[in-house]
Amino acid sequence: MTMKANKTILQMKYARIVAIFAEQASLSLEDALSFFYDSDTYKLISEGVADLHCRSDEYLADELMLEFEEKKVFNKNDTDSVTTCR
């Protein structure tokens, strides 16, 4: 599937999403940007899946926050299981 969105406009959208997400997650912009570019949400947006790039910045930041919380819980559980195995 080929996405027809302008690359410059997408980069501006990514910046807005990251800024909203950084505030929601209480992260620095650098940490938020790093998480964003490694996220499944970014992959789906950049691939044009379901025209996610047409969704609002707030909606996409919320999706990113859900992914962040899910990974945070997963990493906490992973750390707990490692600690209890010792």
ChimeraX attribute file (.defattr): number of C-alpha atoms within 10 A of each C-alpha:
attribute: neighborCount
match mode: 1-to-1
recipient: residues
	/A:1	6
	/A:2	7
	/A:3	13
	/A:4	8
	/A:5	13
	/A:6	8
	/A:7	11
	/A:8	9
	/A:9	10
	/A:10	15
	/A:11	11
	/A:12	11
	/A:13	17
	/A:14	22
	/A:15	16
	/A:16	16
	/A:17	22
	/A:18	27
	/A:19	19
	/A:20	21
	/A:21	27
	/A:22	21
	/A:23	13
	/A:24	14
	/A:25	14
	/A:26	11
	/A:27	15
	/A:28	14
	/A:29	16
	/A:30	12
	/A:31	12
	/A:32	22
	/A:33	19
	/A:34	12
	/A:35	19
	/A:36	24
	/A:37	13
	/A:38	10
	/A:39	15
	/A:40	14
	/A:41	20
	/A:42	18
	/A:43	13
	/A:44	14
	/A:45	19
	/A:46	17
	/A:47	15
	/A:48	17
	/A:49	14
	/A:50	10
	/A:51	14
	/A:52	17
	/A:53	20
	/A:54	13
	/A:55	11
	/A:56	12
	/A:57	20
	/A:58	13
	/A:59	12
	/A:60	24
	/A:61	24
	/A:62	16
	/A:63	15
	/A:64	25
	/A:65	19
	/A:66	13
	/A:67	17
	/A:68	18
	/A:69	13
	/A:70	12
	/A:71	13
	/A:72	12
	/A:73	12
	/A:74	12
	/A:75	12
	/A:76	12
	/A:77	12
	/A:78	11
	/A:79	11
	/A:80	11
	/A:81	11
	/A:82	10
	/A:83	9
	/A:84	7
	/A:85	6
	/A:86	5
